[in-house]
Amino acid sequence: MKTSIKLLTLAGLLCAGILTLHAADKKHLAGPKGGRLLEKTEPKAEFFLEKDHAVTITFYDAALKPVPATTQAVTIIADAKDGKKTVEFEKKGDVLVSKTKLPEGDGYNVVVQFKPTAEAKPQNFRFKLETHTCGGCKRAEYSCTCDE
């Protein structure tokens, strides 16, 4: 009897842990422009997909006030149906803008490689690029902050 209670308790804890991990995959901070805020970057970086499939990376301080891009470097690897494409960035004004556009289409994987300086080791941020609007938070699905 005690063994079955322990097993049920363990099963319940495992289920709760899996649900928590799934929720953690979905939840992330909202960017001020409506993009995806890349967590654990300094300064905070927001990935924003423009209507023409160009990407803008805007940087923010802790209070989410814009700060100019300085030594940061960003590269995106898009794994679309037509194969992998690497997208480089250049500084334009206070932001980083992609030199080329992401592939057309939707639902493919994206890896954003962020480096605070050109010499630093990159931090990788992986997510699925889904551009349809979320019914819950009304943001593009790649930047959704709810559980819908």
N, C-alpha and C positions, 0 to 999 in steps of 0.2 A: 504494500500500500504506500509506504513512504517513498519507494523508488518511483512509482508512477506519478506521485505528486511532484517529486523533484524533476522528472522528465517533462511534465506539463509546464512547470515553472520555467525550465530551461527553454522549452519550445516557445513559450510566450515572450521571453526576453529576446530570443533570436528574431522572432517576427517583429517585435518593436524596434530592434536594431536595424533590420532591413528596411522598415518603413522610414525610419529616421534618415538612413543613408539616401533613400530615394528622394525624400523631401529636400535633403541637403543639395542633391544634384540640381533641383529645380530652383531653389531659392538663391538669389544673389542680389546685390545692391543695384538700384536703378541709377542710371546715369542722367544728369541734368538735361541732356539733349534728347533723351529717349532711347539711347543705345545701351549697350551692356557694359557695366562697370567691371573692369578686370580687378579682382580683389588681390590684395597683397602686393600691389605695385606702389612705388614711391617715386614721384607723386602718383596719385590715383589716375588710372588711364581709362578712358571711355572709348569703346569700339562702336562706331556709328556707321551703318551702311547707308550711303546716299542713294537716291532714286535711280541713278545711272550705274549702280553697282561699284562705284568708287568707295573707298573707305577713308574715314577721317578719324584720327586718334587725337582726342583732346585731353589735356592733363588738368588735374584739380588738386587743391590743397585739402587738408583734413576737413575743412568747412564746406567743401565742394565749390569753392570759388576758382574760376579758371586761372591757371598759371601757364606761362609760356613754355613751349618745348625747348629744351636746352641740349643735353648730351644723350638723350634717349634714342634708342634704335628699335625699330619694329619691323618684323617680317611676318608675312602670313603665308601659310601653306594651305591651299584649298584642294581638297580631294573630291573633285566633281566627277560626273559620269565620263567626261572626256579625258580623264587622267588628272594627275597632280599639277598644280600651277603655283609657282612662287611669286608673291607680290611684294615688291620693295616699296619703301616710303621715302618721302622727301619733306623737308620743313618748308611750310608756306605760312608766313605770318607767325602766329603763336601755336600752330597745330602741325601735326604730321598728316600728310595726304598721300594716298597710294599713287604710285607712278602709273600703274595700270589698274584696270577694273577686275573685280572678282568675276569668275565665270557666271554666265546667265544660269538661271535655274534655281532650284530650291532643294533643301533637304540633304545637302552634302556636308561633310565634316570639314571643320576649319581649325587650324592650329595657329594661334597668335603667339609669336615669339617676341617677348619684351626684354630689352636690356636697358638698365638705367644709364649705362655708358657703353661705348662701342667695344670696350675690352671686357666687360662683365659677362658672366655666364648667363645665358638666356633663361627666363622663366617661360614655361609653356602653358597656355590656356587653351583647352580643347572644348569645342561645343559644336552642335549641329546648327547650320545656318538655315533657319526657317523664317521666311519673311512674312507669312500671313499674320493677321492681327489676332491676338489672344482675345477671347470673349470676356475674360475676367478683368484683366488690367488694361486692356485696350492698347497694349504696346505690341511691337513686332515680336513674334514668338521667340526669336533668338535673344531678346532682352526681357522676356516675361519674368515677372517677380511674384506671380501667384501660383496656386496649385491647380489651375484649370487645365 
